[in-house]
Structures are given as C-alpha cells and as structure tokens.
Amino acid sequence: LAWREKSKKHLHMTSFNIAQGIHAFDYHSRLNLIATAGINNKVCLWNPYVVSKPVGVLWGHSASVIAVQFFVQRKQLFSFSKDKVLRLWDIQHQLSIQRIAGSFPESQDFRCLFHFDEAHGRLFISFNNRLALLAMKSDASKRVKSHEKAVTCVLYNSILKQVISSDTGSTVSFWMIDTGQKIKQFTGCHGNAEISTMALDANETRLLTGSTDGTVKIWDFNGYCHHTLNVGQDGAVDISQILILKKTILVTGWERAITVFRPQNFNQFFIQPEEWKGGIQHHHDILCAAFLPPQTVVTGSYDGEIVLWNSSTESAHHVLHPDYQRLLKSKLDTKPQKLLSAGRSHSTHPVADQSTMGVRNFEIDNEGKNAVMRLCFLKVRKNTAVTGGANLVSCGGSGYVRFWDIYKKQLLAEFLAHSGAGTIIMSTDKMNRYLTTGDLDGWLKIWNIEEYCLNSSKNKITKAPTLIRSFQPHEDRISSLEMCEPGGQLLIISSSADCSICVTGVCNAPVWIFGQAKHWHIENYLFLSKRDTNLVESNIQKEISLFSKEESCLDPTEHSLLNKKNKDDSTYNVRPSEDINLGIKYKERSTCMKETQKPYYGEVIKKSLSAFRSLSIGVLEELPEVNKPAFLLDPEKYFRKEPEEERPQIPEAPSLFETLKAVFDEKNLFPKEILDHERKAKQLCQEKSCEVKKNKK
C-alpha cells in the first residue's frame, strides 16, 4: 500500500502478508477497509493502518474465494468462490445475508470477472464467453410470516400432534396442527447460530437440533438441554442431517466421513464423537442418509454416489450412481475402484454376476448435477427382495427423482420432476402412496407412486408417475417437507426461506400458513372420503392444477421466474435470501416494510425489500471485424495543430488630453486664453525645477 500524506512529497509505503495468498481485493473508501479474496476460503477485512491482523474474517465459503467487491451504499460485500457460490455479506455484523448457488454455468475451468453496477443494482459475472447478470428487484407481494428468519426445518410429532419448526435465528417453535396456533417457542437454542436441521428420537420424546456452530443438542419439550454433541470438534460445520438408529446417532453434511455418537456412552453433558469403523468411502461431502431395518444404511453425496452400509458391522459394500455402480471390498483396500457396469444400461442381475463385464475408471462429479439431497426407503414394500421393484428413492441435482432396487443394485426409473429448478428435496408418507417434491422456486408437486416401479425391468423407466397436484405455496426455496396423517387424513407440511410454514392436503385443499391471526379447523376442509380422493385422481389429466386463484398465496403474474429461452440464453430464479449466522452477536438487521394491504385469508402479508430475485445467463456474441476509424488511421489530419493566422496590429489608443484637444480644435471650442495659460504654466514649472537643482548644488 502507498499513500501521500499532507504537506509531504514522498509516498508512505507499507505491506502485510496473507497466509496462502489472495486472488483479488477491493477497497471501501468511506469505511477505510480492504477486503481480500483468500485462497484459504476466507474473506478478510483489513484496516490499511493495521498490518498485524485483519479486523474481521468472513467465514462461509467452502472453496477458494476468487472475487470480492463492495456494495458501497449499503455497506455490504459480494464474494464469489471457485465452486460457483456467490455470497452477499453484511460488513458491520459480519454475516452472510444471501447465498446463491447451483444456477451458474457448469464449467470446470473458467476465468471470472466481477463487476457490480451499483447505480442500477446489477451484478455482472463473466465465465469465459458467458456473462451472468443478477438483477436486484423489490418484492411487491406480501406474506404472512411464521418466523422472523428463514425457516430451515420442520418436523411432526405424532404423539402430541404438533409441528416443530426451526429457523436461521436459532429459534424453535411448536404449533398445533389442528388450528395452527403457536403454543411455545425456544429462543437462542444455539446462541445466534443457525439451526440447519432437526430430528426426533424413536419415542418422539427428545428433540435433536443441529447448528452451524458445530454442535448437536438434545432437548426435552420443556426446553431443557440434556446433552451437547461436539460434532465439529469446536469448529463451524454445515450439518445437513441427523439420523437416529437404535444404538447410534449418525451426523452428516460437511465432510466425506460419517460422524457417529453412541447413546450408551452418554454419561456426560459434552459428548465427543467416536470412530466410524467403515472409514471414508465417499469422494465428496455426505449430504443425506436413510435407514432400513434391520441393518441397512445408505448415504448420498454431492457427486451423486449412494453408498450402502451395514449398520451392525459399519462396513460399506456397494456404491450406486446413475452412470455406474461399483463394489467396495474393504476399508483397507487402497487399489483404484473399478466399475462393475458402465453407462446407463443396467442389468437386472446382481452385481456378482457382472464381473465378466468390461471395466473402466469412474470419474468423480464435482459439478453437483447428480447431487443426492434426500434419500427415502419405501419400507412398506417388504417383499422387493423376492418380487423385485424399487425400495429406495433419491432426489437432488438437476431436478431428477430416481427409484432404486438396492437388492439387485439397479436403477429402475428416473424422471425429471422439476425442470430447470436446480436441486430439489422430497418426502413420502408412511404407506408410501404419495411422493412430495419441492424446489428452489417454492413449487410443490405431489405424485402417486403406489403402483410405480413395483416390478423389475430390463429397461430403465423414464415415464413419470401420476402427478396429482402442482402448485406454488412459497415465494422462495422450500427448505423442508414433512407428510403426516392426523386423524387418518394425509397432510403436507412445507417450510421455506420466505419465513413461512404451510400446510395443505393431497388433493384440492386450501393452503394455510402457520402464524396467521385466524386459526383454522382443519377437519372441516380436509376430511374427504376415499371415494372423493379417487375421483380427483382419475380426473387429473383434465385438470392438473387444482389450486384456484383465490387460494393462491402469490399473484398470478408472479408464478415461476424460470423462462427457458434457449440452450445458451436462459433466465433462472435464484434464492433471494439465506441467513447464515456464524455465532457472531449482532443487532437484528432492520428491513424496510411496506404498508400495502393484500388479502390472504384475512391476513396482511409482509416481506422485506430488495433481494436478488433473477439470474440471466447468456453467451456473448462474437464481434464482427471492425475497421479502424479514420482518426486512428490518419491522426495528423484530425489532431495536428493549426497554424496561427497573422492578425493586423491595432494602434495604441491616444491619450485623453489629445482626444479632447482634437475634438475641441475640430469644432474651435478651445479659447486662445486657455492655450496661452497652459504654455505659461509649463514654462513656470521648468523654471522652478531649475532653481531647486541650483539650491541643492
């Protein structure tokens, strides 16, 4: 750094070292801060006069940061990492207020340029020959809020008939499913850190909450914390799922290994993790897990691989992938893994019979196109080992849902549930009749899978099951789904980053939002007879969307922002807000709220303003050959100095006396006496001056 101080001519210079180096930096003149994009996944804020350490560190990126730029007017900061994740930070509170991922071009090697047009609220990011434009737009619609912060997880307690929800502000709320009334709330469960996921134990008497502060806490329903599981080893981690078995608690989300705790050893308040005997089998972060009694555990990762484990021996034996499958011999086997089947043609025979097929080295998917976000076992289908058919469902990247036969290690079916919506999540009911999927745009779809993939087939099925209902109950990313049956009637509960929790029925039923002033009586609307339900399903081809305009919580013009133009020029919807609180104390960020009224079941719906709502990506057109302009070809003609023209000399103006004399002489107005007096005065002056000179001598 160099600067010139006042009243000094020389430059004052200083320097400081940053561990592992940086890719880029930006300077905020008003705050006198320098932001550096670190190779070590951190964004550091520096005071130019303090070179010993940064005044702030922004944690949250999982890859090297390659670009940073200040949002000067709002005192915010943009950062972009190599894994194509964009974050918007609040500098004062040092927390991430928005995260956008999964919408940028899928390219392995790219050169990135970064520019923010602050005057118009537009962010430009280039990827080689592509240009991404993120436009900041204000939200005109208003919604009822169930939480003050983005809702991250929702559960249903069948014993108490209550809905449990958590948010990014570390708050847990309890709601009555019958009326939508909030009955209690726990605040500050993990300080100020975000609660990313929750789980109930087998008896539904204990609640487990996982947070970005690296801990899992075990609570009773009176708000007392019995144990704290040190998942992240005193560091911040991204916990995505907690899976509770009979003798173990499995935690996944931020690394390739499974973190395990054994409840029989819970003799202290702080519990340390134990070793998972199966070691590391994934090549990327584990995002989800599922359990099938008596001893089958499956884990899904970011690269699309599903690993099958034996929960008793804690050993892995197979890996499933949409493009291949492979056999895992043992933990100590360090030889390169080989494919047991190639391509997308899958045999109906067990893998052991495929040893004669050709092998090739598999490639790890680092783009997340097949990322496994959710895994669900179809536990009602108990005879699939004998009769065949799918007993495992996975979903995630690119909006696909896949049905697997884990006994024959075969992919039976896959279909595109949400086109162009990026990653999706799902849930199924206990009887495995319906499958619910949700995407980043807030759309929800309900499918009938009761008769889907009941038998094995040589050819993979690509036809989707019957779509019962498709609607958009949320304005933002659906973060969690839960299906429950209070009183024998099936309900779908969804939570979203738009701070709302909604509940509705399978077929033509209204949508209620937890937190609205008017309590509902759900039995008056949803208790349809089985005959009515079958009638709706039979007429599904005539009327797919049974969600009327009066029941819709969005304006008709605000349906999906996803409008595919062509393969190379597209518009995507991005997540407007995701609060990532990393345990730093901060005052609640003030949001500008409008007073406009919009009826929704008699409610006033509120939402904050100015979020990045759309992302446009297009290929830059090649420039045609441009001829150089004439002023570049012949600069002398246009830029040479013209010679100065000779100007006539202007005579000096005469004195005032001469001018007056000339005028008076011309008109004979000067009398002779005046002229004689003037001559005598001059003569007298000369004589006086001569006398003075003589006296001085």
Secondary structure, DSSP 8 states (H G I E B T S, - for coil): -EE--TT--S-EE-----TT-EEEEEEETTTTEEEEEETTS-EEEE-TT--SS-SEEE---SS-EEEEEEETTTTEEEEEETTSEEEEEETTTTEEEEEEES-S---SS--EEEEEETTTTEEEEEETTEEEEEEEE--------SSSS-EEEEEEETTTTEEEEEETTS-EEEEETTT--EEEEE--TTTTS-EEEEEE-TTS--EEEEETTSEEEEE-TTS-EEEEEETTSSS-----EEEE-SS-EEEESSSSS-EEE-GGG--SSEE--B--TT----SS-EEEEEEETTTEEEEEETTS-EEEEETTTTEEEEEEETTEEEE---TT--S----SB-TT---SS-GGGGTTS---------S-TT-EEEEEE-TT-TTHHHH----EEEEEGGGEEEEEETTTTEEEEEEESSTT--S-EEEE-TTS-EEEEE-TTS-EEEEE-TTSS-S--SS-B-S--EEEEEE---SS-EEEEEEE-GGG--EEEEEETTS-EEEEESSS---EETT-SS---THHHH---HHHHHHHHHTTTT-S----TTT-SS-GGGS---EE--SSSEEEE------B--S---------------EETTEE------EEEEEEEEE----------HHHH-HHHHHS---------------HHHHHHHHHHHTT-S-HHHHHHHHHHHHHHHHHHHHHHHHH-
